[in-house]
């Protein structure tokens, strides 16, 4: 291999003589000869590779026999049968095409050295300065945790090995912003504390002046009372305060009545129901009492009643079941609201034709029965459930059957109820 490693190898040569035979192009005959040799060498290489890839190959052609004249060095009758020369015919031995290879040809061998690297042209060497020598000094690796040999390492060497002096220290500008913000916040906090202290001092001064004024007034009143001068200021102030309270209560009542008149029907019924609630219920629901009083409060609905303790327990009758003597929330509007949906909800669902849908008789037969409720009763019912008397007298019949069948002595069942009450009273006595 030709290695170009000099500067002169990169400089083009100067042609001294144009007619130099080394610089002339080859003629046609030389080109033809070189081409034929190249073609034969390529064909030989290709034929060998093709024949090696085939599983069965034909026998190679044998080279022609060669005749060699041999003259032995020892001459004599005892040697070489007395002949001075011999003619030897050398023939190539026939190869078995089916014979396996005798030698390993796939053995891996190390590769040869690669092509040399391209030359790198360097500038002429110059003398190194002291600064460059100092820069090329690399500090040894010194660990901050391990020192197996136990060497005494100076502090400057540790700092040099740390590498903190090799880079420029850059302080973030946000530190300055943070310090400025903290300073401003501290100043504002101090101003707020000072302002709050001033307000507290002013309030304390006002309280002190107020207290002094109150003491001064009390002293003046004491002097006037001692001198016998009557003051009507307190009485007039108390009456004015009472009149203001009455005026405020009446204003609230008028506002309440106005709200009731403007409220919707469903809300109006709820407000009216809340008016009649007991004071204990209001307290239980967490409604604050605007004017607490020290007097004992009673439910006014319990007064002026002819029931309870005044009735004498129904004359001593224990079997009378009259706990619910009055209907709960009596009134037609209440029954209508309970058993009928509100019109507002239905109107949102069905639209404006709600009244027409209610008045339509969809499930009314064409021909009514003779004894139906629709024919006998011309008016509608008042409440959600309408009761009527027993037309066939079944209740009376069942009561008589119980009286005759439940007692063994029929004569006892014929006694009137007044007699039974009298006998019960006698037993109690």
C-alpha positions in Angstrom: 0.0 0.0 0.0 1.1 3.5 -0.7 0.7 5.8 2.2 0.7 9.5 1.6 1.8 11.1 4.8 3.9 14.1 3.7 3.1 17.5 2.6 4.9 17.0 -0.7 2.5 14.1 -1.5 -0.4 16.5 -1.5 1.3 19.0 -3.8 0.8 18.2 -7.5 3.9 17.2 -9.4 5.4 19.4 -12.0 5.5 17.9 -15.5 9.0 18.5 -16.7 8.8 16.7 -20.1 5.6 16.2 -21.9 7.0 13.4 -24.2 8.0 11.2 -21.2 6.9 7.6 -22.0 5.7 7.1 -18.4 3.1 9.8 -18.9 1.9 8.6 -22.3 -1.4 6.7 -22.7 -1.3 3.0 -23.5 -1.9 1.9 -27.2 -4.7 -0.3 -28.5 -2.8 -3.5 -28.2 -1.9 -3.0 -24.6 -5.5 -2.1 -23.7 -6.8 -5.2 -25.4 -4.3 -7.4 -23.6 -5.0 -6.0 -20.2 -8.8 -6.3 -20.9 -8.4 -10.0 -21.8 -6.4 -10.8 -18.6 -9.0 -9.0 -16.5 -11.9 -10.9 -18.1 -10.1 -14.2 -17.6 -9.4 -13.5 -14.0 -13.0 -12.4 -13.3 -14.4 -15.5 -15.1 -12.1 -17.8 -13.0 -13.2 -16.2 -9.7 -16.9 -16.4 -10.7 -16.7 -20.0 -11.9 -15.1 -21.1 -8.6 -17.8 -19.4 -6.5 -20.6 -21.0 -8.6 -19.0 -24.4 -8.5 -18.5 -24.2 -4.7 -22.2 -23.3 -4.2 -23.5 -26.3 -6.2 -24.2 -29.5 -4.1 -22.8 -31.8 -6.8 -20.2 -30.7 -9.3 -18.4 -32.3 -12.2 -14.8 -33.4 -12.0 -12.3 -30.7 -12.8 -10.5 -30.9 -16.0 -7.0 -32.4 -15.7 -4.0 -30.5 -16.8 -2.0 -32.1 -19.7 0.8 -34.5 -18.9 4.2 -33.1 -18.4 7.5 -34.9 -19.4 10.5 -34.2 -17.3 14.0 -35.3 -18.0 15.7 -36.4 -14.8 19.5 -36.8 -14.4 20.4 -38.3 -11.1 23.5 -37.0 -9.2 24.8 -40.5 -8.5 26.1 -42.2 -11.6 27.0 -45.8 -11.6 26.0 -49.3 -12.5 24.5 -49.8 -9.0 22.3 -46.8 -9.2 19.3 -46.1 -11.4 19.7 -49.4 -13.2 22.9 -48.1 -14.8 21.0 -45.4 -16.8 22.4 -41.9 -16.9 19.1 -40.1 -17.4 15.4 -40.9 -17.0 12.3 -39.3 -18.6 9.4 -38.9 -16.1 5.8 -38.4 -17.2 3.9 -36.3 -14.5 0.1 -36.6 -14.6 -2.3 -34.8 -12.2 -4.2 -37.3 -10.0 -7.9 -37.7 -10.6 -10.1 -36.1 -7.8 -13.2 -37.8 -6.5 -16.1 -35.3 -7.0 -18.0 -36.8 -4.1 -15.2 -36.6 -1.6 -15.8 -34.2 1.3 -13.4 -31.5 1.9 -10.3 -32.5 3.7 -9.5 -29.2 5.3 -11.5 -26.6 7.1 -11.9 -23.6 4.9 -14.4 -21.7 7.2 -12.0 -21.0 10.0 -12.4 -17.5 11.3 -9.1 -15.6 11.2 -8.6 -12.1 12.5 -8.9 -9.3 10.1 -5.9 -7.6 8.7 -5.1 -4.1 9.7 -7.4 -1.4 8.2 -6.3 1.2 5.9 -4.1 3.9 7.5 -5.9 7.0 8.7 -5.9 10.1 6.6 -3.0 12.4 7.5 -3.8 15.4 9.6 -1.7 18.4 8.7 -0.5 20.3 11.9 0.8 23.7 12.2 4.3 24.1 13.4 4.7 23.6 17.2 5.2 26.7 19.3 6.3 27.2 22.8 3.6 26.9 25.5 3.2 29.8 27.9 2.9 29.7 31.7 -0.9 30.5 31.6 -1.5 27.7 29.2 0.5 25.4 31.4 -1.6 26.4 34.4 -4.9 25.9 32.5 -3.7 22.4 31.5 -3.2 21.4 35.1 -6.2 19.1 35.9 -6.7 18.7 39.7 -6.9 15.1 40.9 -10.2 13.6 41.9 -10.7 14.1 45.6 -13.7 12.6 47.3 -15.5 14.4 50.1 -16.5 11.1 51.7 -13.7 8.6 51.2 -10.0 8.8 52.0 -8.7 5.2 52.0 -5.0 6.1 52.2 -5.5 8.7 54.9 -3.8 11.5 53.1 -3.8 15.1 54.5 -5.4 17.0 51.7 -5.3 20.8 51.9 -8.4 22.8 51.7 -7.4 24.7 48.5 -6.9 21.3 46.8 -10.4 20.2 47.9 -11.9 23.4 46.6 -10.0 23.1 43.3 -11.2 19.5 42.9 -14.7 20.6 43.7 -14.9 22.6 40.5 -16.8 25.5 42.0 -14.2 28.0 41.0 -14.2 27.0 37.3 -17.7 28.3 36.6 -18.9 31.9 36.9 -21.4 32.4 39.7 -24.7 33.8 38.4 -27.2 35.2 40.8 -30.8 35.1 39.6 -32.5 38.4 39.4 -35.6 37.0 41.1 -33.7 37.2 44.5 -33.6 40.9 44.2 -37.3 41.0 43.3 -38.1 38.8 46.3 -36.1 41.0 48.6 -37.8 44.1 47.3 -41.2 42.5 47.7 -40.5 41.5 51.2 -39.3 45.0 52.1 -42.4 46.5 50.6 -44.7 44.0 52.4 -42.9 44.7 55.7 -43.3 48.4 55.2 -47.0 48.1 54.4 -47.5 45.8 57.4 -45.8 48.4 59.7 -48.0 51.1 58.3 -51.1 49.0 58.8 -50.1 48.2 62.4 -49.4 51.9 63.1 -52.7 52.9 61.6 -54.5 50.3 63.6 -52.8 51.5 66.8 -53.8 55.1 66.0 -57.4 54.0 65.5 -57.4 52.1 68.8 -55.9 55.1 70.6 -58.6 57.3 69.1 -61.3 54.8 70.1 -59.9 54.6 73.6 -59.8 58.3 73.9 -63.4 58.6 72.7 -64.4 55.9 75.2 -62.6 57.7 78.0 -64.3 61.0 77.0 -67.7 59.3 76.9 -67.1 57.7 80.3 -66.1 61.1 81.7 -69.2 62.7 80.2 -71.3 60.0 81.7 -69.7 60.5 85.1 -70.2 64.2 84.7 -73.9 63.8 83.9 -74.4 61.4 86.8 -72.7 63.9 89.2 -75.0 66.6 87.8 -78.1 64.5 88.3 -77.0 63.7 91.8 -76.5 67.4 92.6 -79.9 68.2 91.1 -81.5 65.3 93.1 -79.9 66.5 96.2 -81.1 70.1 95.5 -84.7 68.8 94.9 -85.0 69.6 91.2 -87.2 67.0 89.4 -86.3 65.8 85.9 -88.8 64.6 83.4 -86.3 63.6 80.8 -86.1 59.9 81.7 -89.9 59.6 81.7 -90.3 61.3 78.4 -87.5 59.2 76.9 -89.1 56.0 78.1 -92.5 57.0 76.6 -91.0 58.0 73.3 -89.1 54.7 73.1 -92.3 52.8 73.8 -94.2 54.7 71.1 -91.4 54.0 68.7 -91.6 50.3 69.4 -95.4 50.3 68.9 -95.0 52.2 65.7 -92.4 49.7 64.5 -94.6 46.7 65.3 -97.6 48.2 63.4 -95.4 48.9 60.4 -94.3 45.2 60.4 -97.9 44.1 60.6 -98.9 46.2 57.7 -96.0 44.9 55.7 -97.0 41.4 56.6 -100.6 41.9 55.5 -99.5 43.5 52.2 -97.2 40.5 51.5 -100.1 38.1 52.2 -102.4 39.9 49.8 -99.7 39.8 47.1 -98.6 36.2 47.6 -99.8 33.3 45.5 -102.6 31.1 46.7 -100.3 28.1 47.7 -97.9 30.5 49.5 -100.8 32.3 51.2 -102.1 29.1 52.7 -98.7 28.3 54.0 -98.3 31.7 55.6 -101.7 31.6 57.2 -100.9 28.1 58.6 -97.6 29.5 60.1 -99.5 32.3 61.8 -101.4 29.8 64.0 -98.4 27.9 65.1 -97.5 27.6 68.7 -94.6 29.6 70.2 -92.9 26.3 71.2 -93.0 25.2 67.5 -91.4 28.5 66.4 -88.6 28.0 69.0 -88.2 24.4 67.9 -87.7 25.4 64.3 -84.9 27.8 65.2 -86.9 31.1 64.5 -85.5 33.8 66.8 -87.8 35.6 69.3 -87.6 39.3 68.5 -88.8 40.5 72.0 -88.1 38.0 74.7 -90.2 38.5 77.8 -89.8 37.2 81.3 -93.5 36.3 81.6 -94.8 32.8 81.2 -96.4 32.3 77.8 -99.4 30.0 77.2 -101.1 28.8 74.1 -104.3 31.0 73.8 -106.1 28.4 71.9 -106.4 26.3 75.1 -108.3 28.9 77.0 -112.2 29.4 77.0 -112.7 25.7 76.0 -115.4 23.5 77.4 -113.2 20.4 77.1 -110.4 18.9 79.1 -110.5 19.5 82.9 -113.6 21.7 82.7 -115.7 18.9 81.1 -115.1 16.6 84.2 -113.8 13.8 82.0 -117.2 13.3 80.2 -119.1 12.6 83.4 -116.9 9.7 84.4 -117.3 7.8 81.1 -114.1 5.8 80.5 -115.2 4.0 77.4 -116.1 7.0 75.3 -113.5 7.5 72.5 -113.7 11.2 71.8 -110.0 12.2 71.5 -110.5 13.7 68.1 -113.5 15.8 68.8 -112.8 18.4 66.1 -111.7 18.0 62.5 -108.0 18.7 61.8 -107.7 21.8 59.7 -111.3 22.1 58.8 -112.1 24.0 55.7 -113.0 23.4 52.1 -109.9 25.1 50.8 -107.7 22.7 52.7 -109.4 19.6 51.3 -109.2 21.1 47.8 -105.5 21.7 48.2 -104.7 18.3 49.6 -106.6 16.1 47.1 -106.1 18.2 44.0 -102.8 19.1 42.4 -101.9 22.8 42.1 -103.0 24.5 38.9 -99.6 26.0 38.3 -97.8 22.6 38.0 -100.5 21.2 35.7 -100.5 24.4 33.6 -96.8 24.1 33.0 -97.3 20.4 31.9 -100.5 20.5 29.9 -100.7 24.2 28.8 -103.6 26.6 28.7 -106.3 24.0 28.0 -106.2 22.6 31.5 -109.7 23.7 32.3 -111.1 22.1 29.2 -109.3 18.8 30.1 -110.8 18.8 33.6 -114.4 19.5 32.4 -114.3 16.8 29.8 -116.3 13.6 30.7 -114.1 10.9 29.2 -115.2 8.0 31.3 -119.0 8.7 31.5 -121.2 6.0 29.9 -123.8 6.9 27.3 -126.7 5.4 29.3 -126.7 5.9 33.1 -127.9 3.3 35.6 -131.2 4.0 37.3 -129.8 4.1 40.9 -126.4 5.6 40.2 -125.0 8.5 42.3 -124.9 10.8 39.3 -128.7 10.6 38.9 -129.7 10.6 42.5 -127.3 13.4 43.6 -127.4 16.5 41.5 -124.7 18.3 43.3 -121.0 17.4 43.7 -119.4 16.3 47.0 -117.9 18.9 49.4 -114.9 17.0 50.6 -112.5 14.4 49.3 -114.7 11.5 50.6 -118.5 11.6 50.7 -120.3 9.3 53.1 -124.1 8.5 53.1 -126.4 6.5 55.4 -126.9 2.8 55.1 -129.8 2.4 52.7 -130.4 -1.3 53.5 -130.0 -1.2 57.3 -127.1 -3.6 57.4 -125.4 -1.9 60.3 -128.4 -2.2 62.5 -128.9 -5.8 61.5 -125.2 -6.7 62.4 -125.4 -4.8 65.7 -128.5 -6.8 66.7 -126.9 -10.1 65.7 -123.8 -9.3 67.8 -126.0 -8.4 70.8 -128.1 -11.6 70.6 -125.2 -13.9 69.7 -122.5 -12.6 72.1 -124.5 -13.0 75.4 -125.9 -16.2 76.9 -128.9 -14.5 78.5 -131.0 -12.7 76.0 -132.8 -10.8 78.8 -129.5 -9.0 79.6 -129.2 -7.6 76.1 -132.6 -6.0 76.3 -131.6 -3.7 79.2 -131.1 -0.2 78.3 -127.7 1.5 78.3 -128.7 3.9 81.1 -129.1 0.9 83.4 -125.6 -0.3 82.5 -124.1 3.0 83.3 -125.8 3.1 86.7 -124.5 -0.4 87.5 -120.9 0.7 86.6 -121.2 3.7 88.8 -122.4 1.5 91.7 -119.4 -0.8 91.3 -117.0 2.1 91.3 -118.6 3.5 94.5 
